[in-house]
Amino acid sequence: MNNEEAVKNIITEKNEDECETIEDIILRYSERGMPDVRFYLSSNYCTKAASEILSWERGNVFLTTGFYVSGYAETDGPVGTVALAHALSKLGFRPVIITDEFCRGFFEMEEIKTIYIDLDNASESIDKLIEEYEPKGMISIERCGRNKYGTYANMRGEDIGAFTAPIDEMFIKYQGIIPTIGVGDGGNEIGMGKIAGPISRKLSLEPCVVPVDIFVIASVSNWGAYGIVAALARLCRMELVPKFEWVETFIKKTVNIGSVDGITGWQSISVDGKNMRTEYEILHALRKIGRKAINVYA
């Protein structure tokens, strides 16, 4: 390659970086039709979610995750939730993770307050938690929510309600009282109720009907959480996007405890069928966006 070609490539790369948004990055490699419903949301929905978070009074924030797959929680959701929880802590919030038994042990190793909801008496438990913690906001990341039939269905349409604590009740009962954000990648997650019509028309599945105030879509829900963190990093001019090495280590730990890839069903260091090379690519791109805001470059 001669000097002229090298300069041309640098300019092209720079222009691509400048044009590509957070949303473009987290929608790479989509296999579930999320780009088809993108235009039913704000074009900069990650920044909108980050701005909403920054408007909240500093205090407790509830985060929920954990999607049941064949006896385990899947690898998509937990690491993104922890990444966002750590960012919230740095911004003065107190994150509290609300989940069920299939994620036991995932979050305590990161020293994050974790509360487990039983399948029975969930509604009463939720009311007590809201009264005790008075959350300033609630965020769901890859958490199954009920469809119009009241069923918690996986991507194959199978009812997993017997293994899914109805944490979505929290988002239904306190809608309009506590601000909410949701992250999803397939159609059956809490928050999809915001675009349930387009989901059912374009993706031919029965979507979750539980809405949130601001919804974030991504090819992988972890990436949606990272996208919110990148937007927070840019708005606050802080280093917040997690390093790949930490992400990979956390996923390995959860797999060792008991976690599976949601697509393959295997206990592997992968997420939704995507390997860690892809995870590195997404994180690297998001970290570049966050670093530009504070003039720090890799």
ABEGO torsion letter per residue (X at the ends): XBAAAAAAAAAAAAAAAAABBAAAAAABGBAAGAAAAAAABBABAAAAAAAAAAABBBEBBBBBBEBBBGGBBBABGAAAAAAAAAAAAAAGBBBBBBBBAAABGAAAAAGBBBBBBBABGAAAAAAAAAAAAGBABBBBBGBBBBBAAGBBBBAAGBBAAAABBBAAAAAAAABGABBBBBBBAAGABBGAAAAAAAAAAAAGBBBBABBBABBBBBABAAAAAAAAAAAAAAAAGBBABBBAAAAAAAAAAAAAAGBBBAAAGBBBBBBGGBBAAAAAAAAAAAAAAAAAAAGBBX
